[in-house]
Amino acid sequence: MKGEDRSVMNPVNRLVIVSNRLPIVLNHDEGGSWQVQEGSGGLVSALAPVLKNRGGVWIGWPGTTEEENGNIKNVLEEETKSFGYSMKPVILTLEEKQKYYEGFANEIIWPLFHDMTAHCNFNPEYWQVYQQVNRKFADVVYQNIRENDFIWIHDYHLMNIATELRSAGVRSELAFFLHIPFPPLDIMVRLPWRFQILHSLLEFNLIGFQTMRDRRNFIHCVKTLIPGVRVFGKGQVQTIRVGEHEIRIGAFPIGIDFHGFVKLAATPEVSEKAWFIHEDLTDRVIILGVDRLDYTKGIPERLKAYRNALARYPELQENVTFVQAVVPSRRSLPRYAALKTEIERLVGEINGQFTRSGWVPIHYFFRSLSRPELLAYYRTSEIALLTPLKDGMNLVAKEYCACKIEENGVLILSEFAGAAAQLQKYAELVNPHDIEGIAETIYRAYKMEPEKRKIRMRRLRYIIRKYDIFWWVDSFLKAAFARDLKDFPYIEDYIPTEENN
């Protein structure tokens, strides 16, 4: 096209993100047409602002199946121009969705890596389909990469993709980041396909974990189960050598777009919603829990702790309100449906036991909150109660602190959340299994002096601001490719086209 800047249309360095899901959600409207919404979740909220308008590529499953595919590629091309990068879909069959996503990923790896082996279903068909889908992803990657691209694979759904990419002849440097915990050796050995998974992970050039604990677990597994492995170095990044191949292994705790959250939290829309919440719960201290529906989040244990606190500390009655938001997730899996039932039973029991005229102890939502509504609750809640049994990071903890622009909150956080490693000095850490200990911490947070709250929250926000999402990407890219974000320049008004895809 005449007069176009070809360097803008074809950026020399492209960041190629590969994850299970694209950063959008597709749904049919009443007329049967596709509607596109921005996705939610930690990975999307973390990476979307980084990749936006840099002319890269995001490869992932759009959440639909071949049976309902229709004109999805045309929809993606039309609807994602505003994102400033290309989206390439990996289309799964219904069987693949059931056995790869619901099966291997969520009935084997998810519970296993969260140390909940009793929840695992080691169905051998799941492994076969997991390999098959990883091969599908590898095919789409192979078809859409260029020589100078930097390929960054994400999370437990795609741990076998390096084997498939190497088999296809891809010799580019490959980086992988695991967003969930990596299990210790005594848990990992229960996976029937542990050797295949470890060998595939060792085909990457860099593997990133959320915490030093996760990295230590991985190195221990590799040294014990893979012959001839040698480990070198200290600090944030170590090196594993297998034969002539070297793999860098690092701990890179993921952050959030701190300034983006601060800016949104201060908008008139959020401020107005926060005011209405405050007016509705006047003279009450709000305790907030926000979680996806999942058995790793410790929601029943949290509710029991709150009940214990109300019973042991009558001063809390009629003076605090616990707002628990549960975002629907994986409802097709029986275990999640049973968890929802248990949560609602506990909420009903506690409200039935303690409700007084003009006061209900728990306000419970089972739905997704809009971004303005969520941020309004962050701003209004004096206490955040986040008690996962085990978590890779827990970005809700960081989002909550970022949105406390008045610096008047207390963060109660599970010691088994990855975020605890960074925030432990100024958060109130709890053992999520210790019902009485959590209850005591709730009461201590309630009684904490305003000035002490302010000092601790200010320091929490400093840590989260310093180690934000852009720091995370920079540190990872430097370790992976000796690059940082400035090597993937922001392109004003970038619009993906077939020529630059």
Secondary structure, DSSP 8 states (H G I E B T S, - for coil): -TT--HHHHS-SS-EEEEEEE-SEEEEE-TTS-EEEEE--SHHHHHHHHHHTTS--EEEEE-S-BGGG-TTHHHHHHHHTGGGTSEEEE--B-HHHIIIIIIIIIIIIIHHHHTT-GGG----HHHHHHHHHHHHHHHHHHHHH--TT-EEEEESGGGTTHHHHHHHTT--S-EEEE--S----HHHHTT-TTHHHHHHHHTTSSEEEESSHHHHHHHHHHHHHHSTTEEEE--SSEEEEEETTEEEEEEE------HHHHHHHHTSHHHHHHHHHHHHHTTT-EEEEEEEES-GGG-HHHHHHHHHHHHHH-GGGTTTEEEEEEEE---TTSHHHHHHHHHHHHHHHHHHHHH-BTTB-SEEEEES---HHHHHHHHHH-SEEEE--SSBS--HHHHHHHHH-TT---EEEEETTBTTHHHHTTTSEEE-TT-HHHHHHHHHHHHH--HHHHHHHHHHHHHHHHHT-HHHHHHHHHHHHHS--GGGS---TT----TTT-
